């Protein structure tokens, strides 16, 4: 890939997917298990993860049941 179409040198470059693959040395994922992240302790329930996620995003989890009830009345 020449520098004209290389995003490392040209902000407005638009390389093809094949060019990006060649540049980055990556290919298709053959084993989906490598995508599995290990970022949350197994002994923590999913609710704790979701509460932390919403807190990280700066908002608390909305009470969906309350919103549905409010719309129905």
C-alpha positions in Angstrom: 0.0 0.0 0.0 1.4 3.4 -0.9 1.4 6.4 1.5 -1.4 8.1 -0.4 -3.9 5.4 0.5 -2.3 4.5 3.9 -4.3 5.8 6.9 -1.1 6.0 8.9 0.1 8.8 6.7 -3.0 10.2 5.1 -6.1 11.1 7.3 -8.4 11.1 4.2 -7.2 7.7 2.9 -9.8 5.2 2.0 -8.1 1.8 1.7 -10.0 -1.3 0.7 -10.7 -4.0 3.2 -8.0 -6.2 1.6 -5.5 -3.4 1.9 -6.3 -2.9 5.6 -6.0 -6.7 6.2 -2.6 -6.7 4.5 -1.4 -3.6 6.5 -2.6 -4.9 9.9 -1.5 -8.5 9.3 -4.9 -9.8 10.5 -7.3 -12.3 9.1 -10.6 -14.0 9.8 -11.2 -15.3 13.3 -11.3 -19.1 13.1 -11.9 -19.8 16.8 -14.6 -17.6 18.4 -13.3 -18.6 21.9 -10.5 -16.1 21.4 -13.0 -13.3 21.5 -14.3 -14.4 24.9 -13.4 -11.8 27.5 -12.5 -12.5 31.1 -13.3 -9.2 32.7 -15.8 -10.0 35.4 -15.4 -12.3 38.4 -17.4 -15.5 38.0 -18.9 -15.2 41.5 -20.5 -11.8 40.7 -24.1 -12.0 39.3 -25.0 -10.4 36.0 -27.1 -7.8 37.9 -23.9 -6.5 39.6 -22.2 -6.2 36.2 -25.2 -4.3 34.7 -25.4 -2.0 37.7 -21.6 -1.3 37.3 -22.0 -0.7 33.6 -24.8 1.8 34.1 -22.8 3.5 36.8 -19.8 3.7 34.6 -22.0 5.3 31.9 -23.1 7.9 34.4 -26.7 6.7 34.8 -28.6 4.2 36.8 -30.6 1.4 35.3 -34.1 2.6 34.3 -37.0 0.7 35.9 -38.6 -0.7 32.8 -41.6 -2.1 34.7 -42.4 1.4 36.0 -42.2 2.9 32.5 -44.4 0.2 31.0 -47.0 0.7 33.8 -47.0 4.4 33.4 -47.6 4.2 29.7 -50.5 1.8 30.1 -52.4 4.1 32.5 
